Amino acid sequence: MISYYIVFLSTLLITMSEALHPDEVNNIGTPVLLTDPAVFLKAGESYFDPAGKRVIFQAIEHPEEGEDPDDNYGMYLGDLTFDESGTITGLINIKRISNEGSANTCGWFHPTEKSTVLFATTTTPLVEEDIPGYQRESGRYLWAFPPKMNIVSCDLAKNNTVTELVTDNEHYLAEGSWSPDSRHLLYCSLKSGVGDIYVTDLKTGITRLIVGDDGYDGGPFFSPDGKRIVYRSDRRGNDLLQLFVAELAFNEDGAIIGISSEHQLTDNVHVNWGPFWHPNGRFLIYATSEVGHHNYELYVCDADSGEHDGTTRYGTRKRRVTHAEGFDGLPAFNALGNVLMWTSKRLTNTSQLWTAPFIFDLDAEPHMSSNTHGH
């Protein structure tokens, strides 16, 4: 087995240049594989820390010989390496920060406290009675939602000490992230039986439901200025996810009290999900099944509130970024917006983390039209 991995990795290094599809040359630089498929059966959903030096991600390791792999993801941290020009070259010092056997997802770095992260976890291993009763299935994809999944913060400087942020042992809580000023925690709950988006004011302890339409509303992230959120929803009831941006409403104390308006960015017969803000706050990147469920790809589109030049643009200038065979999804930018990280099956045929310089011309004119709606 060891000799196989050595041969596999040697072949991978030789063919690394093939990781860049000809149609990607004006979009991204040469992709770099961050996670080792000899170590991880699969890895995904990764995010940069504010300094762009570390990565948090979820993964399942290869088991010891004769043992079965874990059914659930563990949460991991790693340090990025760079060459003399500042280009990312790899990931080292990878450590698991979640409990062995627990189910984990949706990690995120604190915006100002370097040693603090959050993620959703069951804390303890799942037992038979914890088998989730709520699942969504689309083709060969299965999403499971353990009811005992709660959101915790983890202090890396104190031996990974965990503190509960929001808990509900009867219903799944996950998909969490802090606001840019760290005052608010944004997340998804299945308390109503479908996904709804909540925000907890960590200053006052008040929790509010802010997006509770029919269907699963989830995967929310704050805009870089903290004034809007992006999320995906299947509120049409057909499991075809669409993307939305909502303007947040605040009270005089600066607490989020709801949303003031909502804009629909996609309206099609595809699965559009995993939206993530570009740091300039005017564009989003996301994954879509537009090419086919066998070949999810990354696209960008406008999500401009109009503060830049007075013109509001939502869902326009939709353009394709990746062109590789197989899955490309769960994209994230570093704080400067010049590096893209995502989950891909390119070359390895397993879900692994990849990164590349982001050289895409965001301000280029569109070559596709997109329907938009606001209400």
C-alpha positions in Angstrom: 0.0 0.0 0.0 2.8 2.4 0.9 4.6 1.8 -2.4 1.3 2.4 -4.2 0.9 5.8 -2.6 4.5 6.8 -3.5 4.0 5.9 -7.1 0.6 7.6 -7.1 2.0 10.9 -5.7 5.0 10.8 -8.0 2.6 10.5 -11.0 0.5 13.3 -9.5 3.4 15.7 -9.2 4.5 14.9 -12.8 1.0 15.6 -14.1 0.3 18.7 -11.9 0.5 21.0 -14.9 -2.5 19.1 -16.3 -4.6 20.4 -13.4 -5.1 23.6 -15.3 -7.6 23.3 -18.1 -6.9 25.4 -21.2 -10.2 27.3 -20.6 -9.0 28.3 -17.1 -5.8 30.0 -18.0 -7.3 33.5 -17.9 -9.2 32.7 -14.7 -6.8 31.1 -12.3 -3.1 30.3 -12.0 -1.7 26.8 -11.7 -3.7 24.9 -9.2 -1.9 23.5 -6.1 -3.1 20.4 -4.3 -3.3 21.1 -0.6 -4.5 17.8 0.9 -2.8 14.5 0.3 -5.2 11.8 -1.1 -2.8 9.2 0.4 -3.8 10.6 3.8 -7.4 11.8 3.3 -10.1 9.7 1.8 -11.8 13.0 1.1 -11.5 16.6 2.3 -13.6 19.7 1.7 -15.3 22.9 2.8 -12.1 24.9 3.5 -11.7 28.6 4.6 -8.7 30.9 5.0 -7.9 32.7 8.3 -8.0 36.5 8.1 -4.2 36.6 7.5 -4.3 34.1 4.7 -1.8 31.9 6.5 -3.9 29.0 7.8 -6.8 26.8 6.6 -9.7 25.1 8.4 -11.4 22.2 6.7 -13.3 19.0 7.2 -11.9 15.6 6.1 -12.0 11.9 6.5 -8.7 10.1 6.9 -7.8 6.7 5.4 -8.3 4.1 8.0 -5.7 1.7 9.3 -5.4 -1.5 7.3 -8.4 -3.8 8.0 -10.5 -1.0 9.5 -13.5 0.9 8.1 -13.2 4.6 7.4 -15.1 7.1 9.6 -18.7 7.8 8.5 -18.3 11.4 9.6 -16.0 14.3 8.9 -13.4 15.5 11.4 -12.4 19.2 11.7 -8.8 20.0 10.8 -6.4 22.9 10.7 -3.2 23.4 8.7 -0.5 26.0 7.9 0.0 27.2 4.4 3.5 27.2 2.8 4.7 29.8 0.3 7.4 30.3 -2.2 9.6 33.4 -2.5 7.0 35.1 -4.6 4.3 34.6 -2.0 2.5 31.9 -4.0 1.0 29.1 -1.9 2.9 25.8 -2.4 1.2 23.5 0.1 -0.3 22.7 3.6 1.7 21.5 6.6 1.3 20.9 10.3 -2.2 19.5 9.7 -3.9 18.7 13.0 -7.4 17.4 14.0 -9.1 19.7 16.4 -12.4 17.8 16.8 -13.1 14.8 19.1 -12.4 11.4 17.6 -15.6 9.8 16.3 -17.7 13.0 16.4 -19.5 14.4 13.4 -18.2 17.8 12.3 -18.8 20.4 9.6 -18.6 24.1 8.8 -15.5 25.5 10.3 -14.7 29.3 10.5 -12.0 31.6 11.9 -12.7 34.3 14.4 -12.2 37.7 12.6 -9.9 39.2 15.3 -8.9 36.4 17.8 -6.1 34.4 16.1 -6.5 31.4 18.3 -10.3 31.0 18.1 -12.3 29.1 15.5 -15.8 27.7 15.4 -17.4 24.6 13.9 -20.5 22.5 14.2 -20.0 19.2 16.1 -21.9 16.4 17.8 -18.9 16.5 20.3 -19.4 12.8 21.0 -19.6 9.9 18.5 -23.0 9.2 17.1 -24.8 6.1 18.3 -27.7 4.3 16.6 -30.4 6.5 18.1 -28.5 9.5 16.8 -29.0 8.5 13.2 -30.5 11.6 11.6 -34.1 11.4 10.7 -33.9 14.3 8.3 -32.1 13.8 5.0 -32.2 15.2 1.5 -31.1 13.2 -1.4 -30.4 14.3 -5.0 -29.0 11.6 -7.3 -26.0 10.1 -5.7 -25.6 12.9 -3.2 -26.9 12.4 0.4 -26.9 15.2 3.0 -27.3 14.0 6.6 -28.2 16.3 9.5 -27.5 14.8 13.0 -29.9 16.4 15.5 -27.1 16.7 18.1 -25.0 18.9 15.9 -24.3 22.2 17.8 -22.0 25.2 17.1 -19.0 25.6 19.3 -16.0 27.9 19.5 -12.6 26.3 20.0 -9.6 28.0 21.7 -6.5 26.6 19.9 -4.2 28.3 22.5 -5.8 26.4 25.3 -5.5 22.8 24.2 -8.6 23.2 21.9 -10.9 24.1 24.7 -14.5 24.1 23.4 -17.2 26.6 24.4 -20.8 26.2 23.3 -22.0 29.2 21.2 -25.5 27.9 20.2 -27.0 24.6 21.2 -30.2 22.7 20.5 -29.8 18.9 21.2 -33.1 18.2 19.4 -32.3 19.9 16.1 -29.4 20.3 13.8 -27.4 23.5 14.1 -24.6 24.3 11.7 -23.4 26.5 8.8 -22.2 29.1 11.2 -19.9 32.1 10.8 -19.1 35.3 12.7 -19.9 38.8 11.4 -16.8 40.9 10.4 -17.0 42.7 13.8 -17.6 39.3 15.6 -20.7 40.7 17.3 -23.2 38.4 15.5 -23.2 34.7 14.8 -25.0 33.6 11.7 -26.2 30.0 11.2 -28.8 27.5 10.0 -31.2 25.5 12.2 -33.6 22.7 11.4 -35.9 23.5 14.3 -38.8 24.1 12.0 -38.2 20.9 10.1 -36.6 22.7 7.2 -33.5 25.0 7.2 -34.0 28.5 8.5 -31.4 31.2 9.1 -30.9 32.7 12.5 -28.6 35.3 14.0 -27.5 35.4 17.6 -26.3 38.7 19.0 -23.3 37.7 21.1 -23.4 41.0 22.9 -26.9 40.7 24.2 -27.6 37.0 23.8 -30.7 37.6 21.7 -31.4 35.2 18.9 -33.6 36.1 16.0 -35.0 34.2 13.0 -34.2 36.3 10.0 -34.9 34.0 7.0 -37.7 31.5 7.4 -39.3 30.9 4.0 -40.6 27.6 2.9 -37.8 25.1 2.0 -34.2 24.9 3.1 -32.6 28.3 3.6 -29.0 27.8 4.6 -25.3 28.2 3.9 -25.3 31.9 4.9 -22.3 34.3 5.0 -22.0 37.9 5.9 -20.8 40.3 3.2 -17.4 41.8 3.8 -18.9 45.0 5.3 -21.4 43.1 7.4 -24.5 44.8 5.9 -25.8 41.9 3.8 -25.9 38.1 3.8 -25.8 35.6 1.0 -27.5 32.1 1.2 -29.0 29.4 -0.9 -32.6 28.2 -0.8 -34.8 25.5 -2.3 -38.0 27.3 -1.3 -39.6 26.3 -4.6 -39.8 22.8 -3.1 -38.0 21.0 -5.9 -34.6 20.6 -4.3 -33.1 22.9 -6.9 -31.1 25.4 -5.0 -31.1 29.1 -5.9 -29.0 32.0 -4.5 -30.2 35.0 -2.6 -28.7 38.1 -1.0 -30.6 40.0 1.8 -30.0 43.5 3.1 -29.8 43.4 6.9 -31.9 45.6 9.2 -30.3 47.0 12.4 -31.6 48.8 15.4 -30.1 51.9 17.0 -27.7 49.7 19.1 -26.3 48.1 16.0 -28.1 44.7 16.6 -29.4 42.8 13.6 -33.2 42.7 13.8 -34.1 41.2 10.5 -33.8 41.8 6.7 -35.1 44.8 4.9 -35.0 43.4 1.4 -34.1 40.3 -0.5 -32.6 39.8 -4.0 -32.7 36.5 -6.0 -29.5 36.0 -8.0 -30.3 32.7 -9.8 -33.6 31.4 -11.1 -33.1 28.2 -13.1 -33.5 24.4 -13.1 -30.0 23.8 -11.7 -28.5 23.3 -8.2 -26.7 26.5 -7.2 -25.0 26.4 -3.8 -21.9 27.2 -1.8 -22.0 31.0 -2.5 -19.0 33.0 -1.1 -18.3 36.7 -1.2 -15.4 38.2 -3.1 -13.7 40.7 -0.6 -14.7 43.6 -2.7 -18.3 42.9 -1.8 -19.5 43.3 -5.4 -19.3 39.7 -6.6 -20.1 36.2 -5.5 -18.5 32.9 -6.5 -20.6 29.7 -6.3 -20.9 26.1 -7.5 -23.6 25.0 -10.0 -24.9 21.9 -11.8 -25.4 24.0 -14.9 -22.9 21.8 -16.8 -24.4 18.7 -15.2 -24.7 16.9 -11.9 -21.6 14.9 -12.8 -19.5 18.0 -13.3 -20.3 20.9 -10.9 -18.3 24.0 -11.8 -17.6 27.4 -10.3 -19.2 30.5 -11.6 -19.2 34.2 -10.6 -21.9 36.8 -10.8 -22.7 40.3 -9.6 -23.9 41.0 -6.0 -23.4 44.7 -6.0 -25.5 46.9 -3.6 -24.7 50.0 -5.6 -22.4 51.6 -3.1 -19.5 51.3 -5.6 -21.0 53.4 -8.5 -24.7 53.8 -7.7 -25.8 50.9 -9.8 -27.4 47.9 -8.2 -26.5 44.6 -9.9 -27.7 41.2 -8.7 -27.2 38.0 -10.7 -25.8 39.7 -13.8 -22.5 39.1 -15.5 -22.6 35.3 -14.7 -19.4 33.7 -16.0 -17.7 30.3 -15.6 -14.4 30.1 -13.7 -13.5 26.4 -13.6 -13.6 23.9 -16.5 -12.1 20.6 -15.1 -13.8 17.3 -15.4 -15.6 16.2 -12.2 -16.7 18.1 -9.1 -15.5 21.7 -8.4 -17.3 23.4 -5.5 -17.2 25.0 -2.1 -15.1 28.0 -3.1 -13.5 30.5 -0.8 -11.3 33.6 -1.2 -8.5 34.9 1.0 -9.0 38.3 2.5 -7.3 40.0 -0.5 -9.4 38.2 -3.1 -6.3 37.2 -5.1 -6.3 33.5 -4.0 -9.1 31.0 -4.6 -9.5 27.8 -2.6 -12.0 25.1 -3.4 -12.9 21.4 -3.3 -12.2 19.5 -6.5 -11.9 16.0 -7.9 -9.5 17.0 -10.6 -6.6 14.6 -11.2 -7.2 12.5 -8.0 -10.9 11.6 -8.6 -11.4 12.2 -4.9 -12.6 15.3 -3.2 -9.5 17.2 -2.1 -8.6 20.9 -1.4 -7.0 22.9 -4.1 -5.8 26.5 -4.3 -4.7 28.8 -7.1 -4.1 32.5 -7.8 -7.3 34.2 -8.8 -6.7 36.3 -11.9 -10.2 36.4 -13.2 -11.3 39.8 -14.6 -14.4 40.4 -12.5 -15.2 43.7 -14.2 -15.3 42.1 -17.7 -18.5 42.4 -19.7 -21.0 39.5 -19.4 -21.4 36.9 -22.1 -24.5 35.3 -20.5 -27.8 36.7 -19.4 -29.3 35.9 -16.0 -32.8 36.5 -14.6 -33.0 38.5 -11.4 -35.7 39.2 -8.9 -36.1 41.3 -5.9 -38.8 41.7 -3.3 
